[in-house]
Amino acid sequence: MRLGAQALVWGAGVIYWLTTGRVMVVTSVISGPHLKTGNHPKGRAFDVRANDLTAAQKEAFFGAASDMLGVFGARVLWEDKGAQNEHFHIDY
C-alpha cells in the first residue's frame, strides 16, 4: 500500500518528532538542483534538514523512518552525510 504525499509528510513529521523531539523542516520538494528525471520534479520526493541534529538523533530518525515509511513503499536516503548540506531524502 502506498501513502499519498500528505500522509507521507505527516508520517515523517511524527517520526521526526518522536525520534528527535523537534519539528521537522522540509527544505525542498520541487525546487532546487535535482535531476529532471528524478522524483522531485514529479512532486514525489522531499528533503528534510538534518545538519542541525545530533548524531544520535540522525541515526534514530533514519532508522525509524526507513522502517516505518518503507512499509508503505517509501525510500529514505541519508544524503551528503557529514557535509553542510546533510539531509534526508524521502521519495515514494
C-alpha positions as CSV (number, residue, x, y, z in Angstrom):
1,M,0.0,0.0,0.0
2,R,1.3,3.4,-0.9
3,L,0.7,6.6,1.1
4,G,-0.3,9.8,-0.6
5,A,2.1,12.8,-0.4
6,Q,0.3,14.5,2.6
7,A,0.1,11.3,4.6
8,L,3.8,10.6,4.0
9,V,4.9,14.1,5.0
10,W,2.7,13.9,8.1
11,G,4.0,10.5,9.0
12,A,7.6,11.6,8.5
13,G,6.9,14.6,10.7
14,V,5.5,12.4,13.5
15,I,8.5,10.1,13.3
16,Y,10.9,13.1,13.3
17,W,9.2,14.5,16.4
18,L,9.2,11.1,18.3
19,T,12.9,10.5,17.5
20,T,14.4,14.0,17.8
21,G,11.9,16.0,19.9
22,R,12.0,18.6,17.2
23,V,9.7,19.9,14.5
24,M,10.7,18.5,11.0
25,V,11.9,21.1,8.5
26,V,11.2,20.3,4.8
27,T,13.9,22.0,2.8
28,S,12.9,21.1,-0.7
29,V,10.1,19.5,-2.7
30,I,10.2,20.5,-6.3
31,S,12.7,23.4,-6.1
32,G,16.4,23.2,-6.0
33,P,19.0,21.4,-8.1
34,H,17.5,18.0,-8.7
35,L,17.7,15.5,-11.6
36,K,15.0,16.3,-14.1
37,T,14.3,12.5,-14.3
38,G,14.1,12.1,-10.5
39,N,11.1,12.2,-8.2
40,H,11.5,15.8,-7.0
41,P,10.2,17.4,-10.3
42,K,7.3,14.9,-10.2
43,G,6.4,16.0,-6.7
44,R,7.1,12.5,-5.3
45,A,10.1,13.4,-3.1
46,F,11.1,15.8,-0.4
47,D,14.2,16.6,1.6
48,V,14.4,17.1,5.4
49,R,17.0,19.1,7.2
50,A,19.5,17.0,9.2
51,N,22.5,19.2,9.7
52,D,21.2,20.6,13.0
53,L,20.6,17.3,14.7
54,T,23.0,15.3,16.9
55,A,24.4,12.0,15.5
56,A,22.1,10.0,17.8
57,Q,19.0,12.0,16.6
58,K,20.1,11.4,12.9
59,E,20.5,7.7,13.5
60,A,17.2,7.4,15.3
61,F,15.2,9.2,12.7
62,F,16.9,7.5,9.8
63,G,16.3,4.0,11.2
64,A,12.7,4.6,12.3
65,A,11.7,6.4,9.1
66,S,13.3,3.8,6.9
67,D,11.5,1.0,8.7
68,M,8.1,2.7,9.2
69,L,7.8,4.5,5.9
70,G,9.3,1.7,3.9
71,V,6.3,-0.5,4.8
72,F,4.3,1.9,2.6
73,G,6.7,1.9,-0.3
74,A,8.7,5.0,0.6
75,R,12.5,5.1,0.4
76,V,14.6,7.1,2.9
77,L,18.1,8.1,1.9
78,W,20.7,9.9,4.1
79,E,22.4,12.3,1.7
80,D,25.6,14.3,2.0
81,K,26.3,12.7,5.3
82,G,28.7,14.9,7.4
83,A,28.5,17.8,4.9
84,Q,27.0,21.2,5.3
85,N,24.1,20.1,3.0
86,E,23.4,16.9,5.0
87,H,19.7,16.0,4.7
88,F,17.3,13.1,4.4
89,H,15.7,12.4,1.1
90,I,12.3,10.7,1.1
91,D,10.7,9.5,-2.1
92,Y,7.7,7.4,-2.9
